[in-house]
Structure formats: C-alpha cells, structure tokens
Amino acid sequence: MSDVKLSAADVKRLRDATGAGMMDCKKALVEAAGDFDKAIEVLRKKGQKLSVKRADREAKEGVVIAQVSDDMKKGIIVKLSCETDFVAKNEDFVNMTKKVAQMALDAFPGSKDELLDMDFGGLSLRDKITEYIGVIGEKVELTDYETLEAPQVVKYIHMGNKAGVLVAMNKADDGYVDAGRDVAMQVAAMKPIALSKDSVPQEVIDKELEIGKEIALKEGKPEAMVEKIAMGKLNRFFKDNTLLAQLFVKDSKKTVEQYLQSFDPELTITDFKHVKLG
C-alpha cells in the first residue's frame, strides 16, 4: 500500500468532499489504494464525522427543470449541464432547458436516448446540443432525464433551478397538492436515498451493517453486543435516510408518513425522483 502514488490534489479533493483532516485523508487514500469512494468508506469505518455538504464545491453547473402535466398524472425532470455558473444563469440556456422539459413532457419518451433523438427545431436534440456547444464554446450535456406516473404527481423546483423533485401520490385530490409539495421540498432538503427501508438496496444495508460493526469493535464494545449495536445503527440510518420514516422538516413531531396520514389515513407517497446539480 505504501507504493500508492498520491498527489496533493487527490488528498485535497477527499478533504473538500468529507471535511476530514489532511493526514486522515492521506492515510485513508493509501489504505484504499487510491480509490476515492473506498477512502470515504475507510474514514467512516474509523468513526469520522464527515461533512457531505462540502462535496458541493465540486458540483457541476447547469439547470434542472421539473414539469407535470395539466392533469397531474405524469411528470418529468431534465437536467442540462454546463461548465460555468455564467452559462447556467444565461437566459438562453435556461429557456433552452425549459423547452427540452416541455418537449419531454409532451412526448414522454421512455429513455434519455429517445429524448436526445427527438426533433428540436429541425435537428435532433443531440445535434442541437452539439451546435450549442459550438456557439458558447463550453461543454453542454443532457445529464439526467426522469419520469414519473401516478394518480397525482407533484413537482418542486429548488430556487435557481438547482434541483428538481417529483413525488408520486397514491390518491388524487386538489387538497393533497400542498402536502405533495411539502414532501417534495423535504426530498430536496433531506435527500433521502429511498422511499422506505424496504426499498433500500441490499448492498447498502450490508455496507451499513459492516460499518456499524467495525465502529462498535473500535469503540471496544463486547463481541456479543456488536451485532445488536450494528442493527441499532442501521435502524437509525433508515430513519435518517428513507423518506417516509424521516422526521417532517416543518413539524419534527411527525414523520413524513404521519404528516401524509393527517390528510387521509391511506394517503402516501409511492415513489419520488430527485435530480440536482453535482
């Protein structure tokens, strides 16, 4: 492991992304043989309190637009990425992204490639983007395209078009729109990784259990208690990172699930999409 070649830029990148100390970052990268994601995992296993927000410094620029149909039964999100904030705030760039979003909503293509192949002012959208690159001299890319269909779909666009969220509700009613928007804002603010613990990928669960066990062992906990401690940490992870179990940001006495049930005992969110810069 001592033969791993690291640059100061590698160490700084990990520090910016995690908030951990420079020497801790260097040791983690060496232990991870230079693998950035594994180095983050190494830091977590050592009990480091990581500052994920600092990773935003490396976020790419662009515009995110979410749109829903008039009947609110389907919605789309598109993200058009660029290199600089100057281009992202340009009126032409924002308008182009809005046109792409409207085209996507109207046609509702099944994939990003299908959307890129659609006609956009006499050219395919793919070729139009290439043409636009030639005009502004900066890389432009359609990096995300998401769709959602449900009895009622509600959108939220974070200020400055930096994030877009769609939530799928199992029931449709004008009285539920504000609730859906509140939950969409929750998604943008709290960034859940899944709808509920049942939809968390098994590999994520396995990794969290492994990290929990290693932390417990490093803290000197008895071997017989390690499994139980790891399960406790996993349940805490579910509460913090799954949408329906999260505490509702506007009323921390309720979970998101309980907030929805205050409108209707059967009201819930069945899916969500979250696209953001970075």
Order of alpha helices (4+ residues) and beta strands (2+ residues): alpha-alpha-alpha-beta-beta-alpha-alpha-alpha-beta-beta-alpha-beta-beta-beta-alpha-alpha-alpha-beta-beta-alpha-beta
